[in-house]
Amino acid sequence: MHSLKGVKRRNTMILYVLLIVMAIVWVVPILWIILTSFRGEGGAFVNYFWPKTYTFHNYIQLFTNSQYPFGRWFLNTLFVSIVSGLISTALVLAMAYSLSRLKFKLKGPFLKVALVLNMFPGFMAMFAVYYILKAAGLTQSLFALILVYVSGAGLAFYIQKGFFDTIPYSLDESAMLDGATKWQIFTKITLPLSKPIIVFTALTAFTGPWMDFIFAQVIMGDNVKNYTVAIGLYSMMTKETANSLFMSFAAGAVIIAIPITILFIVLQRFYVSGVTSGSVKG
Amino acid sequence: MFKRKKHSTFETHIPLTKLFKKADGVTKASYVVMGAANIANKQYLKGFVFLLLEVTWIAWLLTAGLKAYYNMVTLGTRAQGLVYDKKIGISVLKAGDNSMLLLLWGMLAVIITILFVLLYRASLASARKIWELKQAGDPLPTLREDLGSLLDEKLHVTLMAIPMTGVLFFTILPLIYMIAIAFTSYDHNHLPPKNLFSWVGFANFSNVISGQMAHTFFPVLAWTLIWAVAATVTSFFFGVILAMMINAKGIKGKKVFRTIFILTMAIPAFISLLIMNNMFADGGLVNTMLINSGLIKTSLPFFTNPLFAKFTIIIVNLWIGIPATMLVTTGILQNQSEEQIEAAEIDGANKFQIFKSITFPQIVFVMAPSLIQQFIGNVNNFNVIYLLTGGGPTNSNYYGAGSTDLLITWLYNLTLNTADYNLASVIGILIFILSATFSLVAYKKISNSGMEA
């Protein structure tokens, strides 16, 4: 009896040690970037962990350097993400609702085609998208960026469709008996029941523009004043500038990581149900 | 009692070929003059819209459409060149045909015609509806009712119109354009507007599979597959173990541990990967720490030795991948039924047996679809390679790729660095075939095993 308890206690101790070691491995890079953003001396590479001097200079430089207008990038990204977030949410919900709750002839074939389209690597079409935008005279503008982000909405409906699939049909039927049209059912019954998925859709659409540095880069080219934070920060890390701007990069990284981290922590329960509900797509 | 008429969505209709034989004159006329039946039956707006669109299409076809098709076949005949100008007495540069734009307009023309065919069918369906209603002696729907149906039985049309337009112009059009490029000679020697390119059939495919490019393609493909399997399996396996550890009885502060790992998921990938790139560099934090502590004398070649770089990538990917699996697995573990485990305990099963025969299969079952998606995602994992190693170290045996490049980053290099758009398209198509075959087989396997269970 006593030895069994001892073994258990020892196992628990081993688990604690393992977990703490792992937690340290996961925290160190984050802690390091935060420390770097306040570091007063050195460049991209230093051979110690804790900074010798602390300063806000890197943050101040981020907002005053006219060659890398972070403040402007931040506002650009905010604008793009709010507008494209709102439109995408509406479109994704409309698609998901149609494909989940409405019956029409081409639904089955459409779902199959969507699956196929989603399997082509996105980069393959990226340059064609660029030429289409160029032909339409839209490149290097924030509008083009919004257009591209929003146009992806038509094929990103799986998680939301999975959610709508779970709402019982009996609600729709009783409303239909009362003479409600499908539009009324969608807006007055389904949507009010779908607040969590609406929040999830809106917030994921909102965070997209903060992370995309490839598509945005291709569209914006060298138009630095229309950059988003992701391209902007990435452009600070070229071979010539990486050393001198690394600490400002760290500061920028901290600034954009904070809101996204908060959003993510709020959203994590949706994330789980999203991944596991993907299994019932038809 | 019921205000609403009963609508069955999939009524059986008379086939359009039969209708032509049986129907009256105006319906017959609708086969040539779209909207004729609607106009004859006082559905003026609908009828005239059909008619107008038909006239527009024909006008477009005659003025621009046919030319676009012709140009798509030739891809341009006049190269850019010097033309002697008599007025000023010297040769001047004269713009030629731009094959790239001609191909793009050609593709657009194909889409316009497909849309017109769909519209034509819709107009015939509308004529048929009128004929059927008249046969049955029912009243025809008024404009008001027609518009009202867009919010009711035809709501899907209203809801899907805008998103589908986006998909059409920014997914389908670019995709068929890029697929077409795979069959042309659009490479660094044939760059418009300076040069023309032309159709070459399957030449690019044979170049990649058995020609010069095969020396790059097959090694890159092999590494892509090794990477995708290793990344998916290791992240999954260690993620499950981490979740089990945090969930183990007697561990306090479960929430704190979980939050620490989840935090790392929230940081945008381009930030965390660039930081990792800095930390593992030759003069980076990891190497200097190891040297300072006396464990090694010279820097470890984390990114400069091909084999070492591959291991580094897979290990760093764990940092990103483990928390995601942990988060989902935790959800599954918390919903696990206690009874089944207690029953197994009573039967004398030990912890390992319970894990092996009950918990683990359950996790695999729930996570199988997301594992397939993760595998596909890893095949296309641009960020990790691009940000961590940039494809390096360089490999002189490869064309346009480094030792750690995946197919997807090679595709990117082929378009951005070497401007071999045709090869890039071939690679894109091959990636698609790879992902589609894999997921088809895998999904089939899951649904089969799901039925047995």
Interface residues (C-beta under 8 A of the other chain):
Chain A: K8 T12 L15 Y16 L18 L19 M22 A23 V25 W26 V27 P29 I30 W32 I33 A44 F45 V46 N47 Y48 F49 L91 V92 A94 M95 Y97 S98 L102 K103 F104 K105 K107 V116 L117 M119 F120 P121 G122 F123 M124 A125 M126 F127 A128 V129 Y131 I132 A135 L147 V148 V150 S151 G152 A153 G154 L155 M176 L177 G179 T181 K182 W183 Q184 F186 W210 M211 F213 I214 A230 L233 Y234 M237 F246 F249 A253 I256 A257 I260 T261 L263 F264 I265 Q268 Y271 V272 S273 V275 T276 G278 S279 K281
Chain B: F2 K3 R4 T9 F10 M100 L101 L104 G148 L151 D152 E153 L155 H156 T158 L159 M160 I162 P163 M164 G166 V167 F169 F170 T171 I172 L173 P174 L175 Y177 M178 I181 L242 M245 I246 A248 G250 I251 F257 T259 I260 F261 I262 L263 T264 M265 A266 I267 P268 A269 F270 I271 S272 L274 I275 M276 N278 M279 A281 G283 G284 L285 T288 M289 I291 N292 W319 P323 L327 V328 T330 G331 I332 V366 M367 A368 P369 S370 Q373 I376 N380 F382 Y386 I408 L411 Y412 T415 Y421 A424 S425 G428 I429 I431 F432 S435 A436 S439
